[in-house]
Amino acid sequence: MIRAHGYAAQNAESPLAPFTFERRDPGDKDVVIQILYCGVCHSDIHQVRGEWGNSTYPMVPGHEIVGRVTSLGKGVTKFREGDLVGVGCFVDSCRACGSCKEGTEQFCEGGMVLTYNGVEKDGKTPTFGGYSSVIVTDESYVLRIPEGIDPAAAAPLLCAGITTYSPLRHWKVSAGQRVGVVGLGGLGHMGVKFAASLGAEVTVISTSARKEADARRLGASQFLVSTDPSAMAKAMGSFDFILDTVSASHDVQALLGLLRRDGTLVLVGAPDKPLAIGAMGLLFGRKTLAGSLIGGIAETQEMLDYCGEKGIASDVEVIPMQQVNEAYDRTVKGDVRYRFVIDMKSLSV
């Protein structure tokens, strides 16, 4: 077994604190990764604090992982020692269902194995995530990080990046289209970067006018304040595609009104309460309301390669592990531009 050090929550009320545990010895197809950086996703906070009702403890969060390969199982063919690699939101799947065979393992019909707060395929071994010193993962679920990207800024690409890239690709967002991005946080700022890089005319839709300068810096050409009735009325029927990244309760019906005929609104945020949708908002204009969940391994690698080619990465604030509880509180308040990333060197301090 491999001794690992990290931070864990012991229950829904406890802060994250030092925790020592063991990783499995690598099998034939496993890659041992020394973790360099791990992003702080808002879903980590929901899970740690038991807000989704499926949390198990002790919990070591983290699914935006970047590190270096330190050793390999004898059957590994895709990686070598020293490679810069990533691990995202899941570390296994059934590999046999239609979704897995089609490269959409996130929809595995047998259930994907989550990087943390999950159970491995043996049905009993809990998974622990990236707020730790080392991880052991099957090579089929390890991603190659382009060397030209800052490793710290690459970490959030493993969740925030693929979560926004995948729907833009699936719905074929392209040059000349008018795209709205709702919310300018960890997800939204990546959505703006990707949509702009694809040649779309991007508008950030936000409740806060103070974010306009940052929205334009990230690639938006327009800014729409959703709490301004006159501005919203003027924008009615003007968007081909809207990417909704908001995880709090909000007025989706108003966003549907912003779509052109045959426009699509895609949810990638996960509000904890049902959203109110009136049928007429969909019927008039033949509009589509859809959802999207991260991406498969092949598409995630495509996204990383695209980021390497285009020079795209997340805007991050790098912190030591000892500040993670403060970072959670700041994330909930929206006080981060735009993703906290933990430097794992701090574990040894």
C-alpha positions as CSV (number, residue, x, y, z in Angstrom):
1,M,0.0,0.0,0.0
2,I,1.0,3.6,-0.6
3,R,0.8,6.0,2.3
4,A,-0.9,9.3,1.4
5,H,-1.4,12.5,3.2
6,G,-4.2,14.9,2.7
7,Y,-7.1,16.9,4.2
8,A,-10.4,15.3,4.9
9,A,-13.8,16.1,6.4
10,Q,-14.9,13.8,9.2
11,N,-18.5,14.8,9.0
12,A,-20.7,17.5,7.4
13,E,-20.0,20.0,10.2
14,S,-16.3,19.6,10.6
15,P,-13.7,21.6,8.8
16,L,-11.2,20.0,6.5
17,A,-8.2,18.8,8.5
18,P,-5.0,16.7,8.1
19,F,-5.7,13.0,7.3
20,T,-3.4,10.1,6.6
21,F,-4.7,7.1,4.6
22,E,-3.5,4.4,2.2
23,R,-3.7,4.1,-1.6
24,R,-3.7,0.8,-3.3
25,D,-0.5,-0.6,-4.8
26,P,-0.6,-0.1,-8.6
27,G,-2.0,-2.9,-10.7
28,D,-0.8,-3.7,-14.2
29,K,-2.7,-0.8,-15.7
30,D,-2.4,1.7,-12.9
31,V,-0.5,5.0,-12.9
32,V,0.9,6.5,-9.6
33,I,0.7,10.2,-9.7
34,Q,2.4,12.7,-7.3
35,I,-0.2,15.4,-7.0
36,L,1.1,18.9,-7.7
37,Y,-2.2,21.0,-7.7
38,C,-5.8,20.4,-7.1
39,G,-8.6,22.8,-7.9
40,V,-11.4,23.7,-5.5
41,C,-14.8,23.1,-7.2
42,H,-18.0,24.3,-5.7
43,S,-19.3,20.7,-5.8
44,D,-16.5,19.9,-3.3
45,I,-18.2,22.3,-0.9
46,H,-21.6,20.8,-1.5
47,Q,-20.3,17.3,-0.9
48,V,-18.1,18.1,2.1
49,R,-21.0,19.9,3.8
50,G,-23.5,17.2,3.0
51,E,-25.7,19.4,0.9
52,W,-26.6,16.9,-1.8
53,G,-27.6,14.1,0.6
54,N,-25.1,11.5,-0.7
55,S,-21.9,12.3,1.3
56,T,-19.8,9.6,3.0
57,Y,-17.1,10.3,5.5
58,P,-14.2,10.6,6.0
59,M,-14.1,12.5,2.7
60,V,-11.0,13.6,0.9
61,P,-12.4,15.9,-1.8
62,G,-10.9,17.1,-5.1
63,H,-11.4,16.1,-8.7
64,E,-9.4,18.8,-10.6
65,I,-6.0,17.1,-10.2
66,V,-2.7,17.8,-12.0
67,G,0.5,15.9,-11.1
68,R,3.6,14.0,-12.3
69,V,3.7,10.3,-13.0
70,T,6.2,8.7,-10.5
71,S,5.7,5.0,-11.3
72,L,3.7,2.7,-13.5
73,G,2.1,-0.8,-13.6
74,K,3.9,-3.1,-15.9
75,G,1.1,-3.1,-18.4
76,V,0.8,0.7,-18.8
77,T,1.4,1.8,-22.4
78,K,0.1,5.4,-22.5
79,F,2.4,7.2,-20.1
80,R,5.9,7.3,-18.8
81,E,7.5,8.4,-15.6
82,G,7.7,12.2,-15.4
83,D,4.7,12.9,-17.6
84,L,2.5,15.8,-16.6
85,V,-1.0,14.3,-16.2
86,G,-4.5,15.0,-14.9
87,V,-7.3,13.2,-13.3
88,G,-10.9,14.6,-13.5
89,C,-14.3,13.8,-12.0
90,F,-14.2,10.0,-12.4
91,V,-11.7,7.2,-12.3
92,D,-13.5,4.2,-13.7
93,S,-16.7,3.1,-15.4
94,C,-18.2,-0.2,-16.6
95,R,-16.4,0.1,-20.0
96,A,-19.0,-2.2,-21.6
97,C,-22.3,-0.2,-21.9
98,G,-23.3,1.9,-24.8
99,S,-22.2,5.2,-23.2
100,C,-18.8,3.9,-22.3
101,K,-18.2,2.4,-25.8
102,E,-19.3,5.7,-27.3
103,G,-16.8,7.7,-25.2
104,T,-19.4,9.3,-22.9
105,E,-18.3,7.5,-19.8
106,Q,-19.8,10.2,-17.6
107,F,-23.2,8.6,-18.5
108,C,-22.1,5.1,-17.8
109,E,-25.2,2.9,-17.3
110,G,-23.4,0.9,-14.6
111,G,-22.4,4.1,-12.9
112,M,-19.1,5.9,-13.2
113,V,-16.7,5.7,-10.2
114,L,-16.3,9.2,-8.8
115,T,-12.8,10.4,-8.0
116,Y,-14.0,10.9,-4.4
117,N,-17.1,10.2,-2.3
118,G,-17.5,7.1,-4.4
119,V,-16.8,3.4,-4.3
120,E,-14.5,1.5,-6.5
121,K,-15.7,-1.4,-8.8
122,D,-15.1,-3.9,-6.0
123,G,-18.2,-2.4,-4.3
124,K,-16.5,-1.7,-1.0
125,T,-13.3,0.4,-1.4
126,P,-14.0,4.2,-0.9
127,T,-12.4,6.6,-3.3
128,F,-10.4,9.6,-2.0
129,G,-9.7,12.7,-4.1
130,G,-7.1,15.1,-4.9
131,Y,-6.6,17.1,-1.7
132,S,-3.8,14.7,-1.1
133,S,-0.2,13.9,-1.9
134,V,-0.6,10.9,-4.3
135,I,-3.3,9.1,-6.3
136,V,-3.3,5.7,-8.1
137,T,-5.5,5.6,-11.2
138,D,-6.1,3.3,-14.2
139,E,-4.3,4.7,-17.2
140,S,-7.6,4.7,-19.2
141,Y,-8.9,7.5,-16.9
142,V,-5.7,9.6,-16.8
143,L,-5.3,12.7,-19.1
144,R,-2.2,14.2,-20.6
145,I,-1.6,17.8,-19.8
146,P,0.0,19.9,-22.5
147,E,3.4,21.0,-21.2
148,G,2.8,24.6,-22.4
149,I,0.1,25.2,-19.8
150,D,0.8,26.4,-16.3
151,P,0.0,23.2,-14.2
152,A,-1.8,25.2,-11.6
153,A,-4.0,27.0,-14.2
154,A,-4.6,23.6,-15.9
155,A,-6.1,21.9,-12.8
156,P,-9.7,23.5,-13.1
157,L,-9.8,22.4,-16.7
158,L,-10.5,18.9,-15.5
159,C,-13.9,19.9,-14.3
160,A,-14.8,23.6,-15.0
161,G,-13.1,23.3,-18.4
162,I,-14.7,20.2,-19.7
163,T,-18.1,21.2,-18.2
164,T,-18.2,24.2,-20.4
165,Y,-16.3,23.0,-23.4
166,S,-18.5,19.9,-23.9
167,P,-21.9,21.6,-24.5
168,L,-20.3,24.2,-26.7
169,R,-19.0,21.4,-28.9
170,H,-22.0,19.2,-28.7
171,W,-24.4,22.0,-29.8
172,K,-21.8,23.1,-32.4
173,V,-21.3,26.6,-31.3
174,S,-19.4,28.4,-34.0
175,A,-18.3,31.7,-35.5
176,G,-21.1,34.2,-36.1
177,Q,-23.4,32.9,-33.4
178,R,-24.6,35.0,-30.5
179,V,-23.9,33.2,-27.3
180,G,-24.9,34.1,-23.8
181,V,-23.0,32.9,-20.7
182,V,-25.0,33.2,-17.5
183,G,-22.9,33.7,-14.4
184,L,-19.2,34.7,-14.3
185,G,-17.7,32.3,-11.8
186,G,-15.5,29.2,-12.0
187,L,-17.6,27.7,-14.8
188,G,-18.7,30.9,-16.5
189,H,-15.3,32.4,-17.0
190,M,-14.2,29.3,-18.8
191,G,-17.4,29.3,-20.9
192,V,-16.6,32.9,-22.0
193,K,-13.0,31.9,-23.0
194,F,-14.1,28.9,-25.0
195,A,-17.1,30.5,-26.8
196,A,-15.0,33.5,-27.7
197,S,-12.2,31.2,-29.0
198,L,-14.7,29.5,-31.3
199,G,-15.6,32.8,-32.9
200,A,-18.9,33.4,-31.2
201,E,-20.2,36.8,-30.2
202,V,-20.3,36.4,-26.4
203,T,-22.5,38.2,-24.0
204,V,-22.1,37.7,-20.2
205,I,-25.5,37.7,-18.4
206,S,-25.0,38.6,-14.8
207,T,-26.9,40.1,-11.8
208,S,-23.9,42.3,-11.1
209,A,-22.8,45.3,-13.3
210,R,-19.4,45.3,-11.5
211,K,-18.3,42.2,-13.4
212,E,-18.5,43.9,-16.9
213,A,-14.8,44.9,-17.1
214,D,-13.7,41.4,-16.3
215,A,-16.2,39.9,-18.7
216,R,-14.8,41.9,-21.5
217,R,-11.2,41.1,-20.5
218,L,-12.1,37.3,-20.7
219,G,-13.5,37.7,-24.2
220,A,-17.1,38.9,-24.0
221,S,-18.1,41.6,-26.4
222,Q,-21.3,42.5,-24.6
223,F,-22.6,42.5,-21.1
224,L,-26.3,42.2,-20.0
225,V,-27.5,42.9,-16.4
226,S,-30.3,40.4,-15.8
227,T,-31.8,42.5,-13.0
228,D,-32.3,45.5,-15.5
229,P,-35.8,45.0,-17.0
230,S,-35.3,47.4,-19.8
231,A,-32.0,45.8,-20.9
232,M,-33.6,42.3,-20.7
233,A,-36.5,43.4,-22.8
234,K,-34.2,44.9,-25.4
235,A,-32.3,41.6,-25.6
236,M,-35.4,39.4,-26.0
237,G,-35.0,36.9,-28.9
238,S,-31.4,37.7,-29.6
239,F,-29.3,34.6,-28.7
240,D,-28.7,31.4,-30.6
241,F,-27.3,29.6,-27.5
242,I,-27.1,30.3,-23.8
243,L,-24.8,28.4,-21.4
244,D,-26.3,28.7,-17.9
245,T,-23.6,28.1,-15.2
246,V,-25.5,29.3,-12.2
247,S,-25.9,26.8,-9.3
248,A,-28.3,29.0,-7.2
249,S,-32.1,29.3,-7.8
250,H,-32.7,31.8,-10.6
251,D,-35.2,32.8,-13.3
252,V,-34.7,30.4,-16.2
253,Q,-38.0,31.5,-17.7
254,A,-36.6,34.9,-18.4
255,L,-33.5,33.4,-20.0
256,L,-35.6,31.3,-22.4
257,G,-37.1,34.6,-23.5
258,L,-33.7,35.7,-24.6
259,L,-33.4,32.9,-27.2
260,R,-34.2,33.2,-30.8
261,R,-36.4,30.7,-32.6
262,D,-34.8,27.2,-32.3
263,G,-32.4,28.5,-29.7
264,T,-31.0,26.3,-27.0
265,L,-30.4,26.9,-23.3
266,V,-28.1,24.5,-21.6
267,L,-27.8,24.1,-17.9
268,V,-24.4,23.1,-16.4
269,G,-25.0,24.5,-12.9
270,A,-26.9,22.4,-10.4
271,P,-29.3,24.4,-8.3
272,D,-30.4,22.5,-5.2
273,K,-34.1,23.3,-5.8
274,P,-36.3,22.6,-8.9
275,L,-36.5,25.5,-11.4
276,A,-39.8,26.8,-12.5
277,I,-40.4,26.4,-16.2
278,G,-43.5,27.4,-18.1
279,A,-44.3,25.3,-21.2
280,M,-45.2,28.4,-23.3
281,G,-41.6,29.6,-23.0
282,L,-40.5,26.5,-24.9
283,L,-43.4,26.1,-27.3
284,F,-43.3,29.6,-28.7
285,G,-40.1,29.6,-30.7
286,R,-39.5,25.9,-30.6
287,K,-36.8,26.4,-28.0
288,T,-34.8,23.7,-26.3
289,L,-33.9,23.4,-22.6
290,A,-31.1,20.9,-22.1
291,G,-28.4,19.9,-19.6
292,S,-24.8,18.7,-19.9
293,L,-22.6,16.8,-17.5
294,I,-18.7,17.1,-17.7
295,G,-17.4,15.0,-20.6
296,G,-15.9,11.7,-21.5
297,I,-12.3,10.9,-21.4
298,A,-11.7,11.4,-25.2
299,E,-13.5,14.7,-25.2
300,T,-11.6,15.8,-22.1
301,Q,-8.3,15.1,-23.8
302,E,-9.6,16.9,-26.9
303,M,-10.4,19.9,-24.6
304,L,-6.9,19.9,-23.0
305,D,-5.2,19.7,-26.4
306,Y,-7.4,22.6,-27.6
307,C,-6.4,24.6,-24.6
308,G,-2.7,23.9,-25.3
309,E,-3.1,25.0,-28.9
310,K,-5.1,28.1,-28.1
311,G,-3.3,29.1,-24.9
312,I,-6.4,28.8,-22.8
313,A,-6.3,28.1,-19.0
314,S,-8.2,29.0,-15.9
315,D,-7.8,32.3,-13.9
316,V,-6.7,31.0,-10.6
317,E,-5.7,32.0,-7.1
318,V,-3.1,29.5,-5.8
319,I,-3.4,28.8,-2.0
320,P,-1.6,26.5,0.5
321,M,-3.7,23.6,1.8
322,Q,-3.9,25.2,5.2
323,Q,-6.2,27.9,3.8
324,V,-8.7,25.6,2.2
325,N,-11.5,26.2,4.8
326,E,-11.2,29.9,4.3
327,A,-11.2,29.3,0.5
328,Y,-14.5,27.4,0.9
329,D,-16.1,30.3,2.7
330,R,-14.8,32.8,0.1
331,T,-16.1,30.6,-2.8
332,V,-19.6,30.5,-1.3
333,K,-19.4,34.3,-1.1
334,G,-18.2,34.6,-4.7
335,D,-14.9,36.1,-3.5
336,V,-12.5,34.4,-6.0
337,R,-11.4,35.2,-9.5
338,Y,-12.0,32.6,-10.6
339,R,-10.9,29.3,-9.1
340,F,-8.9,28.4,-6.0
341,V,-6.2,25.9,-6.7
342,I,-4.3,24.1,-3.8
343,D,-0.5,23.9,-4.1
344,M,0.3,20.4,-2.7
345,K,3.8,21.3,-1.8
346,S,2.2,23.0,1.2
347,L,1.2,19.6,2.6
348,S,4.8,19.1,3.8
349,V,5.0,22.5,5.5
